[in-house]
Amino acid sequence: MAQRHPGLQIPTEPYQRQQDNEEGRLHTKLHRIGTHIDVKKGADLASASTLVLGNDGWYFDVTGTNAITEINRSQAGEIVFLQFDAALTLTHDATKLILKTGANVTTTAGDVFVFISEGGTDADPEWRELNDVSVGLATMSVMDFWSEIDNLVTVTSTAANQALKPITVEKIPSGATVNRAVLMLKFRATEDTSGAENSLVLAGTEHIQIDKTGGTYIDAIKLIAGMALTGGSLVGSGDVWIGNIDISSEVNGNDTYETRWEGADCTANNLLFRDVQVGLRLWFR
């Protein structure tokens, strides 16, 4: 074996360039080292069109906001971990800097990208992104936050905004970035008191919304007509509604968030929702 960087030994035998094989080989190389990897951090690198790697490690902080189009070295099999301190553009190129998305990527502060060299020449080096190597350096954390329970939410045949309980988000680590957030709503049961079959009406807008206290409400769960169908004078089963809208533009950290049912409306008076609770699921790092 040849030790290219302090703390990491990588076999120098040839490898295939297909992405799946490369990722598998990277797992294999790391397992050969053992369960502990001594990550050697090099000096910070200034972002530039050609990123110049140091020889003092294999994990680097990249400073600045200049776009990066290539990485300077060309030793096949070399692996580097780059943590970006700010937003910048990684420019995809099918031969120089091959990104998994196949398109340019904008980093955010704290992002960690892993690249492996496919060789090439010093004048024309080739690097490929490998961001799924299971070494825990770019793990996404997930947390759920729930409101208090509202024992009864009554929807009538007259459209009206219906206030729901607020949600407090807390203990997200300082400096963490919320990458995705979705809203959830659950209830124990529905009950019709009109004596007729009942369900939601969708007259224009009738969605579950959220805002940061004092802000502007945005859609979080889009509803459709006919939801919560309940027979006349009967009790229906409960459910959990999970939004597919990324609301991280509004839910972006520790705070209290207000929720409401915009234009709540049903086909007949009244449709009762029992034991209602709203929650947030946040992905952050």
C-alpha beads as a LAMMPS data file, in Angstrom:
LAMMPS data file: protein, C-alpha beads

285 atoms
284 bonds

1 atom types
1 bond types

-500.0 500.0 xlo xhi
-500.0 500.0 ylo yhi
-500.0 500.0 zlo zhi

Masses

1 110.0

Atoms # bond

1 1 1 0.000 0.000 0.000
2 1 1 1.025 3.585 -0.556
3 1 1 0.119 6.267 1.976
4 1 1 -0.910 9.370 0.043
5 1 1 -2.266 11.405 2.955
6 1 1 -1.459 11.153 6.676
7 1 1 -3.938 8.944 8.493
8 1 1 -5.470 7.283 5.412
9 1 1 -3.972 4.362 3.485
10 1 1 -5.488 3.673 0.086
11 1 1 -4.522 0.731 -2.140
12 1 1 -3.099 1.829 -5.464
13 1 1 -4.481 -1.029 -7.625
14 1 1 -6.542 0.003 -10.712
15 1 1 -10.264 0.561 -10.347
16 1 1 -13.244 0.923 -12.642
17 1 1 -14.645 4.342 -13.279
18 1 1 -18.311 3.481 -13.041
19 1 1 -19.776 5.441 -10.145
20 1 1 -21.350 2.484 -8.327
21 1 1 -18.100 0.528 -8.425
22 1 1 -16.138 3.541 -7.223
23 1 1 -18.440 3.980 -4.239
24 1 1 -18.185 0.283 -3.403
25 1 1 -14.415 0.405 -3.625
26 1 1 -14.341 3.444 -1.362
27 1 1 -16.341 1.547 1.253
28 1 1 -13.897 -1.344 0.903
29 1 1 -10.881 0.893 1.319
30 1 1 -12.279 2.479 4.441
31 1 1 -13.164 -0.919 5.924
32 1 1 -9.605 -2.106 5.317
33 1 1 -8.369 0.724 7.499
34 1 1 -10.593 -0.400 10.371
35 1 1 -13.426 1.117 12.354
36 1 1 -11.437 4.220 13.281
37 1 1 -10.280 6.742 10.701
38 1 1 -7.729 9.324 11.762
39 1 1 -8.989 12.303 9.768
40 1 1 -6.042 14.570 9.018
41 1 1 -7.192 18.132 8.423
42 1 1 -5.106 20.303 6.167
43 1 1 -4.823 24.067 6.037
44 1 1 -7.805 26.007 4.711
45 1 1 -8.094 26.341 0.925
46 1 1 -9.115 29.531 -0.838
47 1 1 -11.852 28.944 -3.395
48 1 1 -10.796 29.568 -6.988
49 1 1 -11.638 28.374 -10.479
50 1 1 -8.940 25.723 -10.019
51 1 1 -8.958 24.543 -6.398
52 1 1 -5.392 23.901 -5.291
53 1 1 -5.186 21.093 -2.726
54 1 1 -2.613 21.100 0.031
55 1 1 -0.294 18.195 0.839
56 1 1 -0.950 18.366 4.596
57 1 1 -4.195 16.396 4.852
58 1 1 -7.226 15.020 3.070
59 1 1 -9.945 17.053 4.800
60 1 1 -10.052 20.771 3.997
61 1 1 -12.173 23.817 4.765
62 1 1 -12.800 25.804 1.593
63 1 1 -13.127 29.544 2.184
64 1 1 -14.507 32.280 -0.052
65 1 1 -17.259 32.343 -2.665
66 1 1 -15.405 31.916 -5.978
67 1 1 -16.868 29.280 -8.322
68 1 1 -14.856 26.044 -8.632
69 1 1 -14.520 24.344 -12.021
70 1 1 -11.710 21.849 -11.345
71 1 1 -9.346 20.419 -8.715
72 1 1 -5.655 20.622 -9.454
73 1 1 -4.098 17.169 -8.841
74 1 1 -4.417 14.039 -10.991
75 1 1 -3.297 11.043 -8.894
76 1 1 -5.903 8.338 -9.541
77 1 1 -7.580 7.061 -6.386
78 1 1 -6.867 10.114 -4.256
79 1 1 -9.817 11.038 -2.032
80 1 1 -10.525 14.459 -0.511
81 1 1 -13.218 15.789 1.807
82 1 1 -14.128 19.441 1.259
83 1 1 -16.164 21.416 3.781
84 1 1 -17.443 24.700 2.403
85 1 1 -17.587 27.748 4.668
86 1 1 -19.915 29.731 2.397
87 1 1 -22.165 29.505 -0.644
88 1 1 -20.354 29.031 -3.942
89 1 1 -20.918 27.263 -7.255
90 1 1 -19.422 23.876 -8.103
91 1 1 -19.419 23.753 -11.899
92 1 1 -20.299 20.348 -13.333
93 1 1 -18.110 19.112 -16.171
94 1 1 -18.309 15.618 -17.657
95 1 1 -14.513 15.245 -17.690
96 1 1 -13.141 17.663 -15.084
97 1 1 -15.547 17.850 -12.132
98 1 1 -18.282 15.211 -12.353
99 1 1 -21.118 15.994 -9.959
100 1 1 -23.786 13.451 -9.016
101 1 1 -26.592 15.773 -10.075
102 1 1 -25.126 16.202 -13.546
103 1 1 -25.581 19.948 -13.093
104 1 1 -23.996 22.857 -11.247
105 1 1 -24.451 22.814 -7.480
106 1 1 -24.572 25.738 -5.051
107 1 1 -23.112 24.901 -1.673
108 1 1 -24.297 26.181 1.678
109 1 1 -22.125 26.870 4.699
110 1 1 -21.215 23.587 6.388
111 1 1 -21.758 21.356 3.343
112 1 1 -19.250 18.505 3.014
113 1 1 -18.490 17.016 -0.409
114 1 1 -16.313 13.982 -1.068
115 1 1 -14.380 13.624 -4.323
116 1 1 -12.243 10.847 -5.803
117 1 1 -9.649 11.418 -8.502
118 1 1 -10.058 9.483 -11.728
119 1 1 -6.608 10.474 -12.867
120 1 1 -6.227 12.374 -16.091
121 1 1 -3.217 14.633 -16.479
122 1 1 -1.880 17.510 -14.397
123 1 1 -3.131 19.845 -17.102
124 1 1 -6.515 18.108 -17.298
125 1 1 -7.328 16.325 -13.979
126 1 1 -10.561 14.381 -13.528
127 1 1 -12.522 14.256 -10.260
128 1 1 -15.856 12.640 -9.395
129 1 1 -18.191 13.481 -6.498
130 1 1 -18.789 10.686 -3.981
131 1 1 -21.123 11.910 -1.252
132 1 1 -22.422 8.571 0.044
133 1 1 -19.488 6.953 1.802
134 1 1 -21.069 6.272 5.209
135 1 1 -18.336 7.875 7.276
136 1 1 -20.682 10.270 9.058
137 1 1 -19.108 13.525 7.978
138 1 1 -22.205 14.904 6.230
139 1 1 -24.991 13.258 8.237
140 1 1 -28.402 14.898 8.067
141 1 1 -30.253 15.101 11.390
142 1 1 -34.049 14.840 11.656
143 1 1 -36.272 16.091 14.483
144 1 1 -40.054 16.253 14.973
145 1 1 -41.848 18.989 16.912
146 1 1 -45.522 18.835 17.915
147 1 1 -48.122 21.295 19.126
148 1 1 -50.409 20.778 22.081
149 1 1 -53.538 18.743 21.328
150 1 1 -56.737 20.568 20.398
151 1 1 -59.565 18.294 21.521
152 1 1 -62.030 19.681 18.952
153 1 1 -61.791 21.521 15.626
154 1 1 -65.191 22.238 14.074
155 1 1 -65.473 22.767 10.315
156 1 1 -68.756 24.266 9.095
157 1 1 -70.360 24.745 5.686
158 1 1 -69.279 28.397 5.735
159 1 1 -65.654 28.839 4.672
160 1 1 -63.545 30.428 7.388
161 1 1 -59.947 30.382 8.567
162 1 1 -59.615 27.975 11.473
163 1 1 -56.805 28.600 13.974
164 1 1 -54.745 25.555 14.921
165 1 1 -52.245 25.187 17.750
166 1 1 -48.776 26.780 17.427
167 1 1 -45.591 24.696 17.246
168 1 1 -42.385 25.566 19.082
169 1 1 -39.116 24.499 17.470
170 1 1 -36.221 24.361 19.913
171 1 1 -32.786 22.869 20.464
172 1 1 -31.709 23.012 16.829
173 1 1 -27.919 23.452 17.206
174 1 1 -26.535 26.939 16.731
175 1 1 -25.206 27.359 13.200
176 1 1 -27.238 24.450 11.778
177 1 1 -29.008 24.941 8.444
178 1 1 -32.549 23.635 7.959
179 1 1 -32.434 21.909 4.562
180 1 1 -36.053 20.731 4.452
181 1 1 -39.192 21.097 6.569
182 1 1 -42.691 19.655 6.183
183 1 1 -45.894 20.097 8.176
184 1 1 -48.002 17.226 9.528
185 1 1 -51.536 17.122 10.922
186 1 1 -53.099 14.192 12.747
187 1 1 -56.522 13.623 14.328
188 1 1 -58.114 10.778 16.268
189 1 1 -61.497 10.758 14.498
190 1 1 -64.016 12.703 12.426
191 1 1 -67.696 13.030 13.338
192 1 1 -70.653 14.287 11.309
193 1 1 -73.437 16.144 13.135
194 1 1 -75.477 17.156 10.067
195 1 1 -77.167 13.826 9.501
196 1 1 -75.882 13.758 5.899
197 1 1 -72.755 12.448 4.252
198 1 1 -70.045 15.029 4.822
199 1 1 -66.586 15.847 3.467
200 1 1 -64.284 18.768 2.767
201 1 1 -65.064 21.353 0.124
202 1 1 -62.259 22.844 -1.944
203 1 1 -63.580 26.206 -3.068
204 1 1 -60.488 28.018 -4.261
205 1 1 -58.155 27.556 -1.316
206 1 1 -58.541 25.259 1.628
207 1 1 -55.099 24.351 2.812
208 1 1 -53.180 23.924 6.057
209 1 1 -50.799 26.866 6.408
210 1 1 -47.926 27.976 8.610
211 1 1 -46.057 31.148 9.438
212 1 1 -43.346 32.337 11.765
213 1 1 -45.117 34.324 14.476
214 1 1 -45.980 37.714 12.991
215 1 1 -45.036 36.660 9.468
216 1 1 -47.021 35.743 6.365
217 1 1 -48.825 32.407 6.072
218 1 1 -47.684 29.997 3.357
219 1 1 -49.257 26.742 2.166
220 1 1 -47.881 23.651 3.880
221 1 1 -50.429 20.863 3.244
222 1 1 -52.547 21.098 0.095
223 1 1 -55.978 19.539 0.551
224 1 1 -58.361 18.173 -2.068
225 1 1 -62.146 18.090 -2.272
226 1 1 -63.820 15.053 -0.715
227 1 1 -61.215 14.439 1.993
228 1 1 -62.349 13.239 5.444
229 1 1 -65.477 11.630 3.964
230 1 1 -67.797 10.717 6.853
231 1 1 -71.253 9.147 6.746
232 1 1 -74.247 11.048 8.105
233 1 1 -74.289 11.081 11.928
234 1 1 -71.359 8.663 11.938
235 1 1 -67.846 8.702 13.363
236 1 1 -64.980 8.275 10.921
237 1 1 -61.466 7.005 11.558
238 1 1 -58.508 9.247 12.254
239 1 1 -55.651 9.973 9.883
240 1 1 -52.293 11.700 9.496
241 1 1 -51.858 14.255 6.715
242 1 1 -48.246 14.910 5.718
243 1 1 -47.386 17.811 3.446
244 1 1 -45.084 17.410 0.466
245 1 1 -44.200 21.109 0.329
246 1 1 -40.736 22.136 1.509
247 1 1 -41.466 25.015 3.916
248 1 1 -37.872 25.624 5.053
249 1 1 -38.092 29.144 3.594
250 1 1 -40.418 29.947 6.525
251 1 1 -39.448 27.282 9.070
252 1 1 -35.716 27.892 9.270
253 1 1 -34.726 27.471 12.909
254 1 1 -35.700 27.754 16.552
255 1 1 -38.899 29.797 16.880
256 1 1 -42.640 29.562 17.447
257 1 1 -44.706 28.884 14.331
258 1 1 -48.423 29.597 13.965
259 1 1 -50.658 27.224 11.993
260 1 1 -54.142 27.549 10.547
261 1 1 -56.656 25.837 8.292
262 1 1 -57.250 28.327 5.511
263 1 1 -60.861 28.597 4.334
264 1 1 -61.961 25.472 6.216
265 1 1 -65.269 24.326 4.691
266 1 1 -67.363 21.164 4.520
267 1 1 -70.425 20.092 2.550
268 1 1 -72.817 20.101 5.527
269 1 1 -72.892 21.481 9.081
270 1 1 -70.883 20.279 10.949
271 1 1 -67.784 18.101 10.520
272 1 1 -65.894 17.627 13.776
273 1 1 -62.216 16.709 14.033
274 1 1 -61.280 15.176 17.400
275 1 1 -57.916 15.443 19.160
276 1 1 -56.101 17.443 16.495
277 1 1 -52.353 17.979 16.646
278 1 1 -49.984 19.625 14.164
279 1 1 -46.287 18.866 13.865
280 1 1 -43.127 19.784 12.004
281 1 1 -40.410 17.484 10.684
282 1 1 -37.093 19.218 10.070
283 1 1 -33.975 17.937 8.307
284 1 1 -30.864 19.936 9.234
285 1 1 -27.107 19.823 9.514

Bonds

1 1 1 2
2 1 2 3
3 1 3 4
4 1 4 5
5 1 5 6
6 1 6 7
7 1 7 8
8 1 8 9
9 1 9 10
10 1 10 11
11 1 11 12
12 1 12 13
13 1 13 14
14 1 14 15
15 1 15 16
16 1 16 17
17 1 17 18
18 1 18 19
19 1 19 20
20 1 20 21
21 1 21 22
22 1 22 23
23 1 23 24
24 1 24 25
25 1 25 26
26 1 26 27
27 1 27 28
28 1 28 29
29 1 29 30
30 1 30 31
31 1 31 32
32 1 32 33
33 1 33 34
34 1 34 35
35 1 35 36
36 1 36 37
37 1 37 38
38 1 38 39
39 1 39 40
40 1 40 41
41 1 41 42
42 1 42 43
43 1 43 44
44 1 44 45
45 1 45 46
46 1 46 47
47 1 47 48
48 1 48 49
49 1 49 50
50 1 50 51
51 1 51 52
52 1 52 53
53 1 53 54
54 1 54 55
55 1 55 56
56 1 56 57
57 1 57 58
58 1 58 59
59 1 59 60
60 1 60 61
61 1 61 62
62 1 62 63
63 1 63 64
64 1 64 65
65 1 65 66
66 1 66 67
67 1 67 68
68 1 68 69
69 1 69 70
70 1 70 71
71 1 71 72
72 1 72 73
73 1 73 74
74 1 74 75
75 1 75 76
76 1 76 77
77 1 77 78
78 1 78 79
79 1 79 80
80 1 80 81
81 1 81 82
82 1 82 83
83 1 83 84
84 1 84 85
85 1 85 86
86 1 86 87
87 1 87 88
88 1 88 89
89 1 89 90
90 1 90 91
91 1 91 92
92 1 92 93
93 1 93 94
94 1 94 95
95 1 95 96
96 1 96 97
97 1 97 98
98 1 98 99
99 1 99 100
100 1 100 101
101 1 101 102
102 1 102 103
103 1 103 104
104 1 104 105
105 1 105 106
106 1 106 107
107 1 107 108
108 1 108 109
109 1 109 110
110 1 110 111
111 1 111 112
112 1 112 113
113 1 113 114
114 1 114 115
115 1 115 116
116 1 116 117
117 1 117 118
118 1 118 119
119 1 119 120
120 1 120 121
121 1 121 122
122 1 122 123
123 1 123 124
124 1 124 125
125 1 125 126
126 1 126 127
127 1 127 128
128 1 128 129
129 1 129 130
130 1 130 131
131 1 131 132
132 1 132 133
133 1 133 134
134 1 134 135
135 1 135 136
136 1 136 137
137 1 137 138
138 1 138 139
139 1 139 140
140 1 140 141
141 1 141 142
142 1 142 143
143 1 143 144
144 1 144 145
145 1 145 146
146 1 146 147
147 1 147 148
148 1 148 149
149 1 149 150
150 1 150 151
151 1 151 152
152 1 152 153
153 1 153 154
154 1 154 155
155 1 155 156
156 1 156 157
157 1 157 158
158 1 158 159
159 1 159 160
160 1 160 161
161 1 161 162
162 1 162 163
163 1 163 164
164 1 164 165
165 1 165 166
166 1 166 167
167 1 167 168
168 1 168 169
169 1 169 170
170 1 170 171
171 1 171 172
172 1 172 173
173 1 173 174
174 1 174 175
175 1 175 176
176 1 176 177
177 1 177 178
178 1 178 179
179 1 179 180
180 1 180 181
181 1 181 182
182 1 182 183
183 1 183 184
184 1 184 185
185 1 185 186
186 1 186 187
187 1 187 188
188 1 188 189
189 1 189 190
190 1 190 191
191 1 191 192
192 1 192 193
193 1 193 194
194 1 194 195
195 1 195 196
196 1 196 197
197 1 197 198
198 1 198 199
199 1 199 200
200 1 200 201
201 1 201 202
202 1 202 203
203 1 203 204
204 1 204 205
205 1 205 206
206 1 206 207
207 1 207 208
208 1 208 209
209 1 209 210
210 1 210 211
211 1 211 212
212 1 212 213
213 1 213 214
214 1 214 215
215 1 215 216
216 1 216 217
217 1 217 218
218 1 218 219
219 1 219 220
220 1 220 221
221 1 221 222
222 1 222 223
223 1 223 224
224 1 224 225
225 1 225 226
226 1 226 227
227 1 227 228
228 1 228 229
229 1 229 230
230 1 230 231
231 1 231 232
232 1 232 233
233 1 233 234
234 1 234 235
235 1 235 236
236 1 236 237
237 1 237 238
238 1 238 239
239 1 239 240
240 1 240 241
241 1 241 242
242 1 242 243
243 1 243 244
244 1 244 245
245 1 245 246
246 1 246 247
247 1 247 248
248 1 248 249
249 1 249 250
250 1 250 251
251 1 251 252
252 1 252 253
253 1 253 254
254 1 254 255
255 1 255 256
256 1 256 257
257 1 257 258
258 1 258 259
259 1 259 260
260 1 260 261
261 1 261 262
262 1 262 263
263 1 263 264
264 1 264 265
265 1 265 266
266 1 266 267
267 1 267 268
268 1 268 269
269 1 269 270
270 1 270 271
271 1 271 272
272 1 272 273
273 1 273 274
274 1 274 275
275 1 275 276
276 1 276 277
277 1 277 278
278 1 278 279
279 1 279 280
280 1 280 281
281 1 281 282
282 1 282 283
283 1 283 284
284 1 284 285
